[in-house]
Amino acid sequence: MEDSTVNSQITDAVTQVNTKASGDAPATAMGNLSQSSAQDLNDAAVNAAHAQQQGNMIMQASILIGVQSIYSIGPEMTSAGSAEVLDALNKQAPDNAPE
């Protein structure tokens, strides 16, 4: 049967590697946390920009629909509406017109 003793230089090397790996773990964890946080902030900024663009598109579409509905009203309807407004204003005006 062979001798099962291990050279002390080998055990020292393995111990040093294990110690270094254990010592690097907190720094690696913090690096991973920082990288993850930076990615999350980037995603939040991209989502905010996208939401703003979508809001602007909805605003433009609603303005377009409003303008189209105004233009779709015929001139006779506009005239009738104007006449109603003027009649209402004349009824509300006080009777202190100069004679």
Stockholm file with secondary structure:
# STOCKHOLM 1.0

chainA/1-99         MEDSTVNSQITDAVTQVNTKASGDAPATAMGNLSQSSAQDLNDAAVNAAHAQQQGNMIMQASILIGVQSIYSIGPEMTSAGSAEVLDALNKQAPDNAPE
#=GR chainA/1-99 SS CCCCCCCHHHHHHHHHHHHHHHHHHHHHHHHHHHHHHHHHHHHHHHHHHHHHHHHHHHHHHHHHHHHHHHHHSCHHHHHHHHHHHHHHHHHHSCSCCCC
#=GC SS_cons        CCCCCCCHHHHHHHHHHHHHHHHHHHHHHHHHHHHHHHHHHHHHHHHHHHHHHHHHHHHHHHHHHHHHHHHHSCHHHHHHHHHHHHHHHHHHSCSCCCC
//
